[in-house]
Amino acid sequence: MTELRTIIIDPVTRIEGHSKITLHLDEQGRVADAHFHVTQFRGFEKFCEGRPFSEMPSLMARICGICPVSHLIASAKACDALLAVKIPPAAEKLRRIFGIAQVVQSHALSLFHLSSPDLLMGMDSDPAESHLFGVYAKNPGLARDGIALRKFGQQIIERLGGKRIHPAWVVPGGVSEPLSHEDRDAILKTVPEALAIALRSLEWLKSTTERFREEIGVFGNFPSLFMGMVKKDGGLTFYDGDLRFVDEAGQVVAGKLDPSRYFEYLGEKVESWSYLKSAYYLPNGCPGGIYRVGPLARLNVCKQCGTPHADKALSEFRALQQNAVQSSFYYHQARLIEILYCVERIEQLLNDPEILSKHVRAVASANALEGVGAAEAPRGTLFHHYKIDEHGLIRWVNLIIATGQNNLAMNRSVLQVAQHFIQGDKITRGMLNRVEAVIRAYDPCLSCSTHAVGQMALRIQLIAPDGVVMDEVCRP
């Protein structure tokens, strides 16, 4: 029998949340298996049971400090379904602005703060310098641009929602306050600078990509399905649309799918070694139904973005690989294209005369006992599914988070990178960083995603002051 040795990367750095990676080597030093372990558990699906459904948007925003707006919007849409109302047109447009402003700030955080050290200084750089301050020392303009883009998105969230983190402005039936002339004009003044930053950042990224041909070849570069929401005309959307699956050839496998019927298309699996659920395309089973969501997937499933600069960038993006763009390394470029789209789309929406309407909320009582809300979060499609009793109290919740939908792909990507770069007895810092870097390409948000279905594996140890394990309980 082949003896296995283990390499543990704990914690995985420059991601949002807590995780580790375990690599199992055979006696020849080759990677035989790999696992991406999510080691935190939060359980929002359970502790909101018994609460009035009207509280859900604000509660769900607390899931994450990076993408609270996505949870706020998906939750409010589920509550709209419970009310059985159509929200006012101005409220829908304001929600759209709110959501894509968060996409800008979140994508900027991922690309500039977390991944640009690898892209600017190389995968073999000193970890002690692989952070935003290191980026500033080497390329001050790039660091300032990343901070400015994040500030652009955050300030829009603050102007609309009253605060940058965990705003409660999106409510069942619409939004709580209309947009003022002053705030509309103030946001519009910031658009030209944000657009200029996005354009030059995209040019920088394209110019540096040639250095990473080896990584592009193995950073999650494998056939899979891709899923995202699209408009009726196939255009890119973040707020509302139909679900579409395409394969590695870019061919539509399933389209015009109602997001509220997600459970007919998506299955979920719990693994013993992680608190993160694995989602898969139900007709293909697991693991055959592996699919990816998020920026790379959205650009693979849509026909066009719908704004001038983003459509030009999308055309160049599609020339990177034949058919669908498969390498997860290109998540970085996809993020910048989406930032371009979001900045352009914010300007379009703010110039719509209806955006200043005072009618921004539909008021009703619960008219249904079940509701589903779906939206495109920065990391991919997000589902909130609620069931209530006749008193309007939550009795059941299911959340399907983008990171969970990417879980199978992330694990396969870790294995692919590890098998390529880790061979023999000599394990270099650059080899291990590349294993982490492929996870950073997906920009996982682990705080959002640890919501388990069924009974989770659990291990509890009672440890004495001298470090001796006094007792242990394990639940398989």
MOWO-V258373 format. One record per helix or strand of 2 or more residues. SS is the DSSP state (H for helix, E for strand). FROM is the first residue (numbers start at 1). LEN is the number of residues. Records with the same first field share a line. If there is no record, write none. Layout:
# MOWO-V258373
SS: FROM-LEN, FROM-LEN
This chain:
# MOWO-V258373
E: 5-6, 19-7, 31-8, 170-2, 174-2, 225-6, 235-2, 242-5, 252-6, 266-4, 278-4, 291-2, 370-8, 380-9, 393-8, 458-6, 469-7
H: 44-4, 53-9, 68-16, 89-33, 127-3, 132-7, 140-22, 181-38, 259-6, 282-3, 295-7, 308-11, 328-23, 353-4, 402-4, 407-15, 429-14, 446-4
